[in-house]
């Protein structure tokens, strides 16, 4: 009975994920070059709150690792193959209300203000319900990251794009949260903070 419930939830989550993707929830963008060393203190803080962490590890030319609570689920290779831009990894939580995708990118050296202006122009022209909420920085184990958060009220979505750039590669983390995903929204910062290369 439990297996059938889990399978049903996974199927519903996948349907919601694919609906988000079909609606144009995630878009590609350029990345900025940000570098800073991780510290031991940051490493300890990254694990705070993830009492039972799962680990998502991707190898290859742009390897990375992040940790997540065990009630999150990794997207399978088949699911990732159906996503535009072929992300290297993805996570879902709360029955598909929360989606996180990671895409390796080539690092660029443009300024954050230029990147923000370009992204705002692109998104506002594509989505009539676009509203910029905030831009800023946060810290990850791989170094600082730029965070761009916007709302699509017509779809009940809040989305964030997190850009991390290291010496060898840049990474774009796309996040979408539907209303009511309060627990997963609280965990999102910890997951992003745990990102390391």
SEKOL-884116 format. One record per residue: x, y, z of N, C-alpha, C in turn. Coordinates in steps of 0.2 Angstrom, whole numbers, padded with zeros to 4 digits, always signed. Example, Ala and Ser with C-alpha at 12.3 -4.5 7.8 and 13.67 -1.06 7.14 Angstrom:
2
+0066-0028+0039+0062-0022+0039+0066-0016+0039+0064-0011+0035+0068-0005+0036+0064+0000+0039
This chain:
197
+0004-0006+0000+0000+0000+0000+0004+0006+0000+0010+0006+0004+0014+0012+0005+0018+0013-0002+0020+0007-0005+0023+0008-0012+0019+0011-0017+0012+0009-0017+0008+0012-0022+0007+0019-0021+0006+0021-0014+0006+0029-0012+0012+0032-0015+0018+0030-0013+0024+0033-0015+0024+0034-0023+0022+0028-0027+0023+0028-0034+0018+0034-0037+0012+0034-0033+0007+0039-0035+0009+0046-0034+0012+0047-0029+0015+0054-0027+0021+0056-0032+0025+0051-0033+0030+0052-0038+0027+0054-0045+0022+0050-0047+0019+0052-0054+0016+0059-0054+0013+0060-0048+0010+0067-0048+0015+0072-0048+0020+0071-0044+0026+0076-0044+0029+0077-0051+0030+0072-0055+0033+0072-0061+0028+0076-0066+0022+0075-0065+0017+0078-0069+0017+0086-0068+0018+0088-0062+0018+0095-0060+0025+0098-0062+0030+0094-0062+0036+0097-0064+0036+0098-0072+0033+0093-0075+0033+0094-0083+0028+0100-0085+0023+0101-0080+0018+0106-0082+0022+0113-0081+0026+0113-0075+0030+0119-0074+0035+0121-0080+0038+0115-0083+0043+0116-0088+0039+0118-0095+0033+0115-0096+0029+0117-0102+0027+0124-0102+0026+0127-0096+0023+0133-0095+0029+0139-0095+0035+0136-0097+0040+0141-0097+0043+0143-0091+0042+0140-0086+0045+0142-0079+0052+0143-0079+0056+0139-0082+0063+0140-0082+0066+0142-0088+0070+0147-0088+0073+0150-0094+0081+0150-0093+0085+0150-0098+0092+0150-0098+0094+0157-0097+0100+0159-0094+0102+0165-0094+0110+0165-0094+0113+0171-0094+0120+0172-0094+0122+0172-0087+0128+0170-0085+0131+0169-0079+0136+0174-0077+0137+0176-0071+0143+0181-0070+0148+0177-0066+0154+0180-0066+0160+0177-0063+0161+0179-0056+0160+0175-0051+0161+0176-0044+0166+0171-0041+0171+0173-0037+0175+0169-0034+0177+0170-0027+0177+0165-0023+0179+0166-0016+0180+0159-0013+0185+0159-0008+0186+0152-0005+0180+0150+0000+0179+0144+0000+0174+0142+0006+0178+0142+0012+0175+0142+0018+0178+0142+0024+0176+0136+0028+0179+0134+0033+0177+0129+0038+0171+0130+0041+0170+0137+0043+0164+0139+0047+0158+0138+0042+0159+0140+0036+0154+0140+0031+0152+0133+0030+0157+0128+0030+0155+0121+0029+0151+0118+0035+0152+0120+0041+0148+0118+0046+0141+0121+0046+0141+0127+0044+0134+0131+0044+0130+0127+0038+0133+0125+0033+0129+0122+0027+0126+0116+0030+0128+0112+0034+0125+0106+0037+0120+0107+0042+0120+0113+0045+0116+0115+0051+0109+0115+0048+0104+0111+0052+0097+0111+0049+0096+0105+0045+0101+0102+0042+0100+0096+0037+0101+0090+0042+0097+0088+0046+0098+0083+0051+0099+0076+0048+0096+0075+0042+0097+0068+0039+0098+0070+0032+0104+0072+0030+0106+0074+0023+0106+0069+0018+0103+0070+0013+0105+0065+0007+0110+0069+0003+0113+0066-0001+0119+0069-0005+0118+0068-0013+0118+0073-0016+0117+0073-0024+0124+0075-0026+0127+0070-0030+0134+0071-0032+0134+0070-0040+0137+0075-0043+0138+0074-0051+0145+0075-0053+0148+0070-0057+0155+0071-0059+0155+0073-0066+0161+0073-0069+0162+0075-0075+0166+0082-0076+0165+0086-0081+0169+0092-0082+0167+0097-0077+0161+0097-0075+0159+0102-0070+0156+0099-0064+0160+0096-0060+0157+0092-0054+0154+0096-0049+0150+0094-0045+0147+0097-0039+0144+0092-0035+0143+0095-0028+0139+0091-0023+0135+0096-0019+0129+0093-0018+0125+0097-0013+0121+0092-0009+0119+0094-0003+0115+0090+0002+0108+0092+0003+0104+0088+0004+0097+0089+0005+0093+0085+0010+0088+0087+0013+0084+0083+0017+0081+0076+0014+0081+0071+0017+0079+0065+0014+0072+0065+0012+0068+0069+0014+0061+0069+0011+0060+0073+0004+0066+0075+0001+0067+0077-0005+0068+0072-0010+0067+0072-0016+0068+0067-0021+0072+0069-0027+0077+0065-0029+0081+0067-0035+0077+0065-0041+0077+0069-0046+0075+0068-0053+0079+0062-0056+0076+0058-0059+0079+0052-0063+0082+0055-0069+0087+0051-0072+0090+0053-0079+0085+0054-0084+0080+0049-0084+0074+0050-0089+0070+0056-0088+0069+0058-0082+0065+0065-0081+0069+0071-0083+0076+0071-0081+0080+0076-0083+0081+0077-0090+0081+0071-0094+0081+0071-0101+0075+0075-0105+0070+0076-0101+0064+0079-0104+0063+0086-0102+0068+0089-0099+0069+0096-0097+0073+0100-0102+0070+0105-0104+0074+0110-0108+0081+0112-0105+0086+0112-0109+0092+0114-0107+0096+0108-0103+0093+0102-0103+0096+0097-0100+0100+0098-0094+0097+0099-0088+0100+0100-0082+0104+0094-0080+0110+0095-0076+0114+0090-0074+0111+0086-0068+0106+0089-0064+0103+0086-0058+0097+0090-0056+0092+0087-0053+0086+0090-0050+0083+0087-0044+0080+0091-0040+0076+0089-0034+0069+0091-0034+0065+0087-0031+0058+0090-0030+0056+0088-0023+0051+0092-0021+0049+0091-0014+0041+0093-0013+0038+0091-0008+0031+0092-0006+0027+0091-0012+0027+0085-0015+0023+0083-0021+0023+0087-0027+0029+0090-0028+0030+0093-0034+0029+0101-0033+0028+0103-0027+0027+0111-0026+0033+0114-0027+0039+0111-0026+0046+0114-0026+0050+0110-0031+0053+0114-0035+0058+0111-0040+0064+0114-0040+0070+0111-0040+0077+0114-0040+0080+0110-0046+0083+0114-0050+0087+0111-0056+0094+0114-0056+0099+0110-0057+0106+0113-0058+0109+0112-0065+0111+0118-0068+0114+0117-0074+0121+0120-0074+0127+0116-0076+0133+0119-0077+0133+0124-0083+0137+0130-0082+0138+0135-0087+0145+0137-0088+0146+0140-0093+0153+0143-0094+0153+0150-0090+0158+0151-0086+0158+0157-0083+0160+0163-0087+0156+0169-0085+0157+0175-0089+0159+0180-0084+0162+0186-0087+0164+0191-0083+0160+0198-0083+0154+0197-0085+0150+0203-0085+0148+0205-0078+0146+0212-0077+0144+0214-0070+0137+0211-0068+0136+0211-0061+0130+0209-0059+0124+0214-0061+0126+0220-0061+0120+0225-0063+0118+0224-0071+0123+0222-0075+0122+0221-0082+0118+0214-0082+0120+0209-0079+0116+0203-0079+0109+0204-0076+0108+0207-0071+0101+0209-0068+0097+0212-0073+0100+0217-0076+0096+0221-0081+0094+0217-0087+0098+0213-0090+0097+0208-0095+0091+0203-0093+0092+0200-0087+0087+0195-0085+0080+0198-0084+0080+0204-0081+0074+0208-0080+0070+0209-0087+0074+0212-0092+0071+0213-0098+0069+0207-0102+0072+0202-0101+0070+0196-0105+0064+0193-0101+0064+0192-0095+0058+0189-0091+0052+0194-0092+0053+0200-0091+0047+0204-0092+0044+0204-0099+0048+0203-0104+0045+0203-0111+0042+0196-0112+0044+0191-0108+0041+0184-0110+0035+0183-0105+0035+0186-0099+0029+0184-0095+0026+0190-0092+0019+0190-0094+0015+0196-0092+0014+0197-0085+0015+0191-0081+0014+0192-0074+0020+0192-0070+0026+0194-0073+0032+0195-0070+0033+0201-0065+0036+0199-0059+0037+0205-0055+0043+0203-0051+0048+0207-0052+0055+0207-0048+0054+0208-0041+0056+0203-0037+0056+0203-0029+0062+0206-0026+0068+0203-0028+0074+0205-0025+0080+0202-0029+0086+0206-0028+0092+0203-0031+0097+0204-0025+0102+0199-0025+0107+0200-0019+0112+0194-0020+0115+0193-0014+0120+0188-0014+0119+0183-0008+0122+0177-0009+0121+0173-0003+0128+0169-0003+0129+0165+0002+0135+0161+0002+0134+0154+0001+0139+0150-0002+0139+0143-0003+0146+0141-0001+0146+0134-0001+0153+0131+0000+0158+0132-0005+0155+0133-0011+0159+0135-0017+0161+0142-0018+0158+0146-0014+0159+0154-0014+0153+0157-0014+0153+0164-0015+0147+0168-0015+0143+0166-0021+0136+0168-0021+0132+0167-0026+0127+0173-0027+0125+0174-0033+0121+0179-0035+0114+0176-0035+0109+0180-0032+0102+0177-0031+0097+0182-0034+0093+0180-0039+0088+0184-0042+0081+0181-0041+0077+0184-0038+0070+0181-0036+0065+0185-0039+0060+0182-0042+0054+0185-0045+0048+0181-0044+0042+0184-0045+0036+0181-0044+0032+0181-0051+0028+0175-0052+0024+0175-0057+0017+0174-0054+0013+0179-0052+0007+0179-0049+0002+0175-0052+0001+0175-0059-0004+0172-0063-0003+0164-0062+0003+0162-0061+0005+0155-0060+0005+0152-0053+0005+0157-0048+0006+0155-0041+0013+0153-0039+0018+0156-0043+0025+0154-0042+0029+0159-0040+0034+0158-0036+0040+0162-0034+0046+0158-0037+0050+0161-0041+0056+0158-0044+0062+0162-0042+0068+0158-0041+0074+0161-0040+0079+0158-0045+0084+0162-0047+0089+0160-0051+0096+0161-0047+0100+0156-0045+0106+0157-0041+0112+0155-0046+0116+0160-0046+0122+0159-0050+0129+0159-0046+0132+0153-0047+0138+0152-0043+0144+0151-0048+0149+0155-0048+0155+0154-0053+0161+0152-0049+0165+0147-0051+0171+0145-0048+0176+0146-0053+0182+0144-0052+0188+0145-0057+0187+0141-0063+0184+0135-0063+0183+0131-0068+0176+0131-0072+0171+0133-0068+0165+0132-0071+0160+0137-0067+0154+0138-0070+0149+0142-0067+0143+0137-0067+0138+0138-0062+0133+0134-0061+0126+0139-0060+0121+0137-0063+0115+0140-0063+0110+0135-0059+0107+0138-0053+0102+0134-0050+0095+0137-0050+0091+0134-0054+0084+0137-0055+0079+0134-0050+0076+0138-0046+0071+0136-0041+0064+0138-0042+0059+0134-0042+0052+0136-0042+0048+0134-0036+0045+0138-0033+0041+0136-0027+0033+0138-0028+0029+0134-0027+0022+0135-0027+0019+0137-0020+0014+0141-0020+0011+0142-0013+0010+0136-0009+0011+0137-0002+0010+0132+0002+0016+0128+0004+0021+0129+0000+0027+0124+0001+0032+0127+0006+0029+0129+0012+0033+0133+0017+0039+0129+0020+0038+0122+0021+0043+0118+0024+0049+0118+0019+0048+0116+0013+0053+0116+0008+0056+0122+0007+0052+0128+0007+0055+0134+0006+0060+0136+0011+0059+0134+0017+0063+0135+0023+0070+0131+0022+0069+0125+0019+0075+0121+0018+0079+0123+0012+0076+0127+0008+0080+0129+0001+0086+0132+0003+0087+0137+0007+0093+0140+0009+0098+0136+0011+0097+0131+0015+0102+0126+0017+0104+0122+0012+0100+0120+0007+0102+0116+0001+0107+0120-0003+0105+0126-0005+0109+0130-0009+0116+0132-0005+0115+0133+0001+0122+0134+0005+0126+0129+0005+0124+0122+0004+0128+0116+0004+0132+0115-0002+0130+0119-0007+0133+0118-0014+0141+0118-0014+0144+0113-0016+0151+0114-0017+0154+0110-0023+0160+0112-0025+0163+0109-0031+0169+0105-0029
